């Protein structure tokens, strides 16, 4: 069967494998073709993390299936990187809520926000995440001029100009 293996940034390759191949063997092939160490690979099929000890046929992946590769940073790099936030987001949000609500109410609101957040994350498709990652990793960062407090509209939100110079 022919599989397409793709990275979030659009790099992809096609591999000829049998359904009897293990996921570990697929990682080895991906490592050879895309130069990504096996221990840094997470393979996803239809949003499900693939286990190394299972066969490809265990995932009901047919011909022309598409496997996504998520690359984990090496262990040393993960330990060396400082956290981008001094405290977890939920802790910070809890502190903000505590300023406006009684402690019991703040906990209830935070719990509801976390539940809603989890539910919404579960509905996001892998393709939507891939598009978002591609956008975030390939777009040039915009630097706002000093003193500008309101964010600029995205290009897709900008008014269109029709013939004769009229805005639409």
Secondary structure, 3 states (H helix, E strand, C coil): CEEEEEECCCCEEEEECCCCCEHHHHHHHHHHHHCCCHHHEEEEECCEECCCCCEHHHHCCCCCCEEEEEECCCHHHHHHCCCCCCCCHHHHHHHHHHHHCCHHHHHHHHHHHHHHHHHHHHHCCHHHHHHHHHHHHHCCCCCCCCCCCCCCCCHHHCCCECHHHCEC
